[in-house]
Amino acid sequence: MNKPTILVAGKWEPGFTTSTEFIKHYAAWATTEVATAEEAIEKFHQQNFEVVILTDGLSGEEEKKLRRIFTVQNPDIIIIRYNDENDALLKGEITNALEKLHKSRRPSYSVVDDALKNAELNIIVQ
C-alpha cells in the first residue's frame, strides 16, 4: 500500500518546526513542504496529494485561493488548517481524515440472487 501524501504549505513559524518535523518523520506518510502559496500550487499540479495542511504562515487571501484551487481540482482533498493551538491533535486529525477518505473510496457490492425466480420445479415423490 502506498503512503498517504501530505503537502504542508506556509512559512516556517517558530512553533511550526516541531509539527512539520514530526509529520515529515512519521514513517506512514510522505510529506512535501513548501513556503509559499505559489509553490503549493506548483507542487499540487506535479503530484497527487491526499492531505494539504495550511499554516499560519499564509495570509487569509492565500488560504482562500489555495482552498478554491485544490477543491476544484480534487473534490476529495483533505484540507487541514494548522495553528499552534492544535499541535497535539494534528496527528489524530490527519489519521482520522485519511481513514474516512479511504473508507469512502472502498468499493461496495450488492448482489441479488434471483436465479430461481422463474424456475418451475416439478418434483414428484413416490
C-alpha positions in Angstrom: 0.0 0.0 0.0 1.3 3.5 -0.9 2.0 6.1 1.8 -0.6 8.9 2.1 0.9 12.1 0.6 0.7 15.3 2.5 1.5 18.8 1.3 2.4 21.3 4.1 2.1 24.9 2.9 3.2 28.1 4.7 6.2 29.9 6.1 8.1 28.4 8.9 7.0 29.9 12.2 8.8 29.1 15.5 6.3 26.6 16.8 5.6 25.2 13.3 9.0 23.4 13.0 8.2 20.8 15.6 5.0 19.7 13.9 6.4 19.6 10.4 9.4 17.7 11.7 7.0 15.2 13.3 4.9 14.9 10.2 7.9 14.6 7.9 9.5 11.8 10.0 6.3 9.9 10.6 7.0 6.8 8.5 3.4 6.2 7.4 3.2 9.5 5.4 5.1 11.0 2.5 5.4 14.7 3.2 6.3 17.7 0.9 6.9 21.1 2.4 6.6 24.5 0.7 6.8 28.0 2.0 4.5 30.0 -0.4 1.1 29.6 -2.0 2.7 29.7 -5.5 5.0 26.8 -4.6 2.0 24.9 -3.1 0.1 25.3 -6.4 3.1 24.1 -8.4 3.6 21.0 -6.2 -0.1 20.3 -6.2 0.0 20.1 -10.0 3.1 17.9 -10.0 1.9 15.3 -7.5 -1.3 13.8 -6.2 -1.8 14.8 -2.6 -4.4 13.4 -0.2 -3.9 16.0 2.5 -3.0 19.6 2.5 -2.0 21.4 5.7 -2.3 25.2 5.6 -0.3 27.0 8.3 -0.4 30.4 10.0 2.3 31.5 7.6 -0.3 32.0 4.8 -2.4 35.1 4.6 -6.2 34.8 4.6 -6.3 35.6 0.9 -3.7 33.0 0.1 -5.5 30.4 2.1 -8.8 31.1 0.3 -7.0 30.9 -3.1 -5.4 27.5 -2.2 -8.7 26.1 -0.9 -10.6 27.1 -4.0 -7.9 25.8 -6.4 -7.4 22.5 -4.6 -11.0 21.6 -4.0 -11.9 22.4 -7.7 -9.1 20.2 -9.0 -9.7 17.4 -6.4 -13.0 17.4 -4.5 -11.8 14.6 -2.2 -8.8 16.6 -1.0 -8.5 16.9 2.8 -7.5 20.4 3.9 -6.5 21.0 7.5 -5.9 24.4 9.0 -2.9 24.2 11.3 -2.1 26.6 14.1 -0.1 26.3 17.3 -3.2 25.5 19.3 -4.0 22.2 17.5 -0.4 21.0 17.6 -1.2 17.9 19.8 -4.2 17.0 17.8 -2.6 17.2 14.4 -1.6 13.5 14.0 -5.0 12.3 15.1 -6.8 14.8 12.8 -4.8 13.7 9.8 -5.2 10.0 10.7 -9.0 10.3 11.1 -9.4 12.2 7.9 -7.4 9.7 5.9 -9.3 6.8 7.4 -12.6 8.5 6.4 -11.3 9.2 2.9 -10.1 5.6 2.4 -13.4 4.2 3.7 -15.4 6.3 1.2 -13.2 5.0 -1.7 -13.8 1.4 -0.9 -16.0 -0.3 -3.4 -19.3 -1.6 -2.2 -21.1 -4.6 -3.7 -24.7 -5.5 -3.7 -25.9 -8.9 -5.0 -29.4 -10.0 -5.7 -29.8 -13.7 -6.2 -32.8 -14.4 -8.3 -31.5 -17.3 -10.3 -34.5 -19.5 -9.4 -37.1 -16.7 -9.6 -38.8 -18.1 -12.7 -37.9 -21.7 -12.4 -40.6 -24.3 -12.1 -39.6 -27.3 -10.2 -41.8 -30.3 -10.8 -40.7 -32.8 -8.3 -42.8 -35.9 -7.8 -42.0 -38.0 -4.8 -43.4 -41.6 -4.9 
